[in-house]
Amino acid sequence: MSLHLGRAFAPIARDLDQTGMPTPRVEAADWQDHPTAESATLWSAGGSGMGIWVDTALPEAEQVAMLAEQV
């Protein structure tokens, strides 16, 4: 997982774990073509997936919020 995406996902993964929700598998995927984007794909245990991304130009707290909305 890329640097910014990993940092932004860490508190979300902790929250999921603490509430007993399953933590999806994160797979690197360079699908977002925004110039300051880092992207990946989330995979559920059931096999469904969806793309997620963060804008690395935003402050770290805003990256976490942006990613949390997607998760």
DSSP file (Angstrom, degrees, kcal/mol; ACC not computed):
  #  RESIDUE AA STRUCTURE BP1 BP2  ACC     N-H-->O    O-->H-N    N-H-->O    O-->H-N    TCO  KAPPA ALPHA  PHI   PSI    X-CA   Y-CA   Z-CA
    1    1 A M              0   0    0      0, 0.0    39,-0.1     0, 0.0    27,-0.0   0.000 360.0 360.0 360.0 142.4    0.0    0.0    0.0
    2    2 A S     >  -     0   0    0     37,-0.2     4,-2.7     1,-0.1     5,-0.2  -0.182 360.0-105.3 -68.1 162.7    1.3    3.4   -0.8
    3    3 A L  H  > S+     0   0    0      2,-0.2     4,-2.2     1,-0.2     5,-0.2   0.934 114.8  36.7 -56.9 -58.6    2.6    5.8    1.9
    4    4 A H  H  > S+     0   0    0      1,-0.2     4,-2.5     2,-0.2    -1,-0.2   0.904 118.6  49.9 -66.6 -41.7   -0.3    8.3    2.1
    5    5 A L  H  > S+     0   0    0      1,-0.2     4,-2.2     2,-0.2    -1,-0.2   0.901 110.7  50.8 -64.4 -40.2   -3.0    5.7    1.6
    6    6 A G  H  X S+     0   0    0     -4,-2.7     4,-1.7     2,-0.2    -2,-0.2   0.914 111.5  47.2 -63.0 -43.6   -1.4    3.5    4.3
    7    7 A R  H  < S+     0   0    0     -4,-2.2    -2,-0.2    -5,-0.2    -1,-0.2   0.909 114.7  46.4 -63.9 -42.3   -1.3    6.3    6.8
    8    8 A A  H  X S+     0   0    0     -4,-2.5     4,-0.6     1,-0.2    -1,-0.2   0.837 113.5  49.0 -70.9 -32.1   -4.9    7.3    6.1
    9    9 A F  H  X S+     0   0    0     -4,-2.2     4,-2.8    -5,-0.2     5,-0.2   0.787  93.4  76.9 -79.1 -26.8   -6.2    3.8    6.2
   10   10 A A  H  X S+     0   0    0     -4,-1.7     4,-2.1     1,-0.2    -1,-0.2   0.904  97.1  42.4 -54.8 -51.2   -4.5    2.9    9.5
   11   11 A P  H  > S+     0   0    0      0, 0.0     4,-2.1     0, 0.0    -1,-0.2   0.838 114.6  52.8 -67.5 -28.3   -7.0    4.7   11.9
   12   12 A I  H  X S+     0   0    0     -4,-0.6     4,-2.6     2,-0.2    -2,-0.2   0.924 108.6  49.2 -69.7 -43.5   -9.9    3.4    9.8
   13   13 A A  H  X S+     0   0    0     -4,-2.8     4,-2.6     2,-0.2    -1,-0.2   0.897 110.4  51.4 -61.3 -40.8   -8.7   -0.2   10.1
   14   14 A R  H  X S+     0   0    0     -4,-2.1     4,-2.8    -5,-0.2    -1,-0.2   0.925 110.3  48.9 -62.0 -43.9   -8.3    0.3   13.9
   15   15 A D  H  X S+     0   0    0     -4,-2.1     4,-1.5     2,-0.2     6,-0.3   0.918 111.3  49.2 -62.3 -43.5  -11.9    1.6   14.1
   16   16 A L  H  <>S+     0   0    0     -4,-2.6     5,-2.1     1,-0.2     4,-0.4   0.936 113.3  47.2 -60.0 -46.2  -13.2   -1.3   12.1
   17   17 A D  H ><5S+     0   0    0     -4,-2.6     3,-1.2     1,-0.2    -2,-0.2   0.911 110.3  51.6 -62.2 -44.3  -11.3   -3.7   14.3
   18   18 A Q  H 3<5S+     0   0    0     -4,-2.8    -1,-0.2     1,-0.3    -2,-0.2   0.764 111.9  46.9 -67.4 -25.1  -12.5   -2.1   17.6
   19   19 A T  T 3<5S-     0   0    0     -4,-1.5    -1,-0.3    -3,-0.2    -2,-0.2   0.432 116.2-112.5 -95.8   1.1  -16.1   -2.2   16.5
   20   20 A G  T < 5 +     0   0    0     -3,-1.2    -3,-0.2    -4,-0.4    -2,-0.1   0.551  68.9 142.1  82.7   7.1  -15.9   -5.9   15.4
   21   21 A M      < -     0   0    0     -5,-2.1    -1,-0.3    -6,-0.3     2,-0.2  -0.537  59.8-101.5 -79.2 147.5  -16.4   -5.0   11.7
   22   22 A P        -     0   0    0      0, 0.0    -1,-0.1     0, 0.0    -5,-0.0  -0.468  30.9-131.6 -68.7 139.4  -14.4   -7.0    9.2
   23   23 A T        -     0   0    0     -2,-0.2   -10,-0.1    -7,-0.0     3,-0.1  -0.819  24.0-130.0 -91.6 122.2  -11.3   -5.2    7.8
   24   24 A P        -     0   0    0      0, 0.0     2,-0.4     0, 0.0    20,-0.2  -0.297  21.7-106.3 -69.6 155.9  -11.2   -5.5    4.0
   25   25 A R  E     -A   43   0A   0     18,-2.6    18,-2.8     2,-0.0     2,-0.5  -0.670  32.6-144.7 -78.7 135.1   -8.0   -6.5    2.2
   26   26 A V  E     -A   42   0A   0     -2,-0.4     2,-0.5    16,-0.2    16,-0.2  -0.906  16.5-173.0-107.5 126.6   -6.3   -3.6    0.6
   27   27 A E  E     -A   41   0A   0     14,-2.9    14,-2.8    -2,-0.5    -2,-0.0  -0.973  29.8-112.1-122.1 129.1   -4.6   -4.2   -2.8
   28   28 A A  E     +A   40   0A   0     -2,-0.5     2,-0.3    12,-0.2    12,-0.2  -0.326  44.3 165.3 -57.6 133.8   -2.4   -1.7   -4.5
   29   29 A A        -     0   0    0     10,-1.2     2,-1.6     3,-0.0     3,-0.4  -0.870  31.5-151.8-155.6 118.0   -4.1   -0.5   -7.7
   30   30 A D        +     0   0    0     -2,-0.3    10,-0.1     1,-0.2    -2,-0.1  -0.474  53.3 127.2 -90.8  65.3   -3.1    2.6   -9.7
   31   31 A W        +     0   0    0     -2,-1.6     2,-0.5     9,-0.0    -1,-0.2   0.684  45.0  85.1 -96.7 -20.2   -6.5    3.3  -11.2
   32   32 A Q        -     0   0    0     -3,-0.4     5,-0.1    20,-0.2     7,-0.1  -0.726  55.1-168.1 -88.8 125.2   -7.0    6.9  -10.2
   33   33 A D        +     0   0    0     -2,-0.5    -1,-0.1     3,-0.1    -3,-0.0   0.331  42.7 126.8 -98.7   9.3   -5.4    9.3  -12.7
   34   34 A H  S >  S-     0   0    0      1,-0.1     3,-1.8     2,-0.1    -2,-0.1  -0.451  70.1-120.8 -60.8 137.7   -5.7   12.5  -10.6
   35   35 A P  T 3  S+     0   0    0      0, 0.0    -1,-0.1     0, 0.0    -3,-0.0   0.768 108.8  36.0 -59.1 -28.9   -2.1   14.0  -10.5
   36   36 A T  T 3  S+     0   0    0      2,-0.0    20,-3.6    20,-0.0    21,-0.4  -0.051  95.6 122.2-113.9  33.0   -1.8   13.9   -6.7
   37   37 A A  E <   - B   0  55A   0     -3,-1.8     2,-0.4    18,-0.2    18,-0.2  -0.689  41.3-168.7 -99.2 147.3   -3.7   10.6   -6.1
   38   38 A E  E     - B   0  54A   0     16,-1.9    16,-2.3    -2,-0.3     2,-0.3  -0.997  24.5-176.6-123.3 131.4   -2.8    7.3   -4.4
   39   39 A S  E     + B   0  53A   0     -2,-0.4   -10,-1.2    14,-0.2     2,-0.3  -0.855  14.8 163.9-131.3 163.0   -5.3    4.6   -5.1
   40   40 A A  E     -AB  28  52A   0     12,-2.2    12,-2.6    -2,-0.3     2,-0.4  -0.917  33.4-108.3-158.1 178.1   -6.0    1.0   -4.2
   41   41 A T  E     -AB  27  51A   0    -14,-2.8   -14,-2.9    -2,-0.3     2,-0.4  -0.985  21.3-145.6-121.1 134.4   -8.8   -1.6   -4.2
   42   42 A L  E     -AB  26  50A   0      8,-3.1     8,-1.8    -2,-0.4     2,-0.4  -0.833  15.3-162.6 -94.8 135.1  -10.6   -2.8   -1.1
   43   43 A W  E     -AB  25  49A   0    -18,-2.8   -18,-2.6    -2,-0.4     6,-0.2  -0.978   6.3-146.0-121.6 129.0  -11.7   -6.5   -1.2
   44   44 A S    >   -     0   0    0      4,-3.0     3,-1.6    -2,-0.4   -21,-0.0  -0.399  32.4-106.1 -82.8 166.7  -14.3   -8.0    1.1
   45   45 A A  T 3  S+     0   0    0      1,-0.3    -1,-0.1     2,-0.1   -22,-0.0   0.800 121.8  59.6 -61.6 -28.1  -14.1  -11.5    2.4
   46   46 A G  T 3  S-     0   0    0      2,-0.1    -1,-0.3     1,-0.0    -3,-0.0   0.524 121.4-106.6 -80.3  -5.4  -17.0  -12.3    0.0
   47   47 A G  S <  S+     0   0    0     -3,-1.6     2,-0.2     1,-0.3    -2,-0.1   0.402  75.0 131.9  99.2  -2.6  -14.9  -11.3   -3.0
   48   48 A S        -     0   0    0     -5,-0.0    -4,-3.0     2,-0.0    -1,-0.3  -0.593  35.4-167.7 -83.4 149.2  -16.5   -7.9   -3.9
   49   49 A G  E     -B   43   0A   0     -6,-0.2     2,-0.3    -2,-0.2    -6,-0.2  -0.913  14.9-175.5-135.3 160.0  -14.2   -5.0   -4.4
   50   50 A M  E     -B   42   0A   0     -8,-1.8    -8,-3.1    -2,-0.3     2,-0.2  -0.986  29.4-109.5-152.4 149.2  -14.2   -1.2   -4.8
   51   51 A G  E     -B   41   0A   0     -2,-0.3     2,-0.3   -10,-0.2   -10,-0.2  -0.542  31.9-176.2 -80.2 143.8  -11.7    1.4   -5.6
   52   52 A I  E     +B   40   0A   0    -12,-2.6   -12,-2.2    -2,-0.2     2,-0.3  -0.937   4.5 174.4-132.0 157.0  -10.5    3.9   -3.0
   53   53 A W  E     -B   39   0A   0     -2,-0.3     2,-0.3   -14,-0.2   -14,-0.2  -0.992  18.0-149.9-158.8 159.0   -8.2    6.9   -3.2
   54   54 A V  E     -B   38   0A   0    -16,-2.3   -16,-1.9    -2,-0.3     2,-0.8  -0.965  23.0-125.5-129.1 150.5   -6.7    9.8   -1.4
   55   55 A D  E >   -B   37   0A   0     -2,-0.3     3,-1.8   -18,-0.2   -18,-0.2  -0.860  17.6-158.2 -93.3 110.4   -5.5   13.2   -2.6
   56   56 A T  T 3  S+     0   0    0    -20,-3.6    -1,-0.1    -2,-0.8   -19,-0.1   0.602  86.5  69.4 -69.3 -10.7   -2.0   13.5   -1.3
   57   57 A A  T 3  S+     0   0    0    -21,-0.4    -1,-0.3     2,-0.1     3,-0.1   0.642  85.8  86.4 -79.5 -14.6   -2.1   17.3   -1.6
   58   58 A L  S <  S-     0   0    0     -3,-1.8     5,-0.1     1,-0.1    -4,-0.0  -0.475  94.3 -93.0 -82.0 155.8   -4.6   17.4    1.3
   59   59 A P    >>  -     0   0    0      0, 0.0     4,-1.9     0, 0.0     3,-0.5  -0.309  43.0-106.1 -60.9 154.8   -3.5   17.6    4.9
   60   60 A E  H 3> S+     0   0    0      1,-0.3     4,-2.2     2,-0.2     5,-0.2   0.867 118.9  53.7 -55.3 -42.9   -3.3   14.2    6.6
   61   61 A A  H 3> S+     0   0    0      1,-0.2     4,-2.1     2,-0.2    -1,-0.3   0.883 109.3  49.1 -61.8 -37.4   -6.5   14.6    8.6
   62   62 A E  H <> S+     0   0    0     -3,-0.5     4,-2.6     2,-0.2    -1,-0.2   0.829 107.4  55.3 -71.2 -31.4   -8.5   15.4    5.5
   63   63 A Q  H  X S+     0   0    0     -4,-1.9     4,-2.5     2,-0.2    -2,-0.2   0.918 108.1  48.9 -64.2 -42.8   -7.0   12.4    3.7
   64   64 A V  H  X S+     0   0    0     -4,-2.2     4,-2.9     2,-0.2    -2,-0.2   0.936 113.1  46.9 -61.5 -46.6   -8.3   10.2    6.6
   65   65 A A  H  X S+     0   0    0     -4,-2.1     4,-2.0     2,-0.2    -2,-0.2   0.912 111.7  51.2 -62.3 -42.9  -11.8   11.8    6.4
   66   66 A M  H  X S+     0   0    0     -4,-2.6     4,-0.9     1,-0.2    -1,-0.2   0.919 114.6  42.8 -60.0 -44.5  -11.8   11.4    2.6
   67   67 A L  H  X S+     0   0    0     -4,-2.5     4,-2.2     1,-0.2     3,-0.5   0.889 109.0  57.6 -71.1 -39.7  -10.9    7.8    2.8
   68   68 A A  H  < S+     0   0    0     -4,-2.9    -1,-0.2     1,-0.3    -2,-0.2   0.882 102.9  55.2 -59.6 -38.3  -13.3    7.1    5.7
   69   69 A E  H  < S+     0   0    0     -4,-2.0    -1,-0.3     1,-0.2    -2,-0.2   0.853 110.2  46.2 -62.5 -33.3  -16.2    8.3    3.6
   70   70 A Q  H  <        0   0    0     -4,-0.9    -2,-0.2    -3,-0.5    -1,-0.2   0.853 360.0 360.0 -76.8 -35.6  -15.3    5.8    0.9
   71   71 A V     <        0   0    0     -4,-2.2    -1,-0.2     0, 0.0    -2,-0.2   0.489 360.0 360.0 -75.3 360.0  -14.9    2.9    3.3
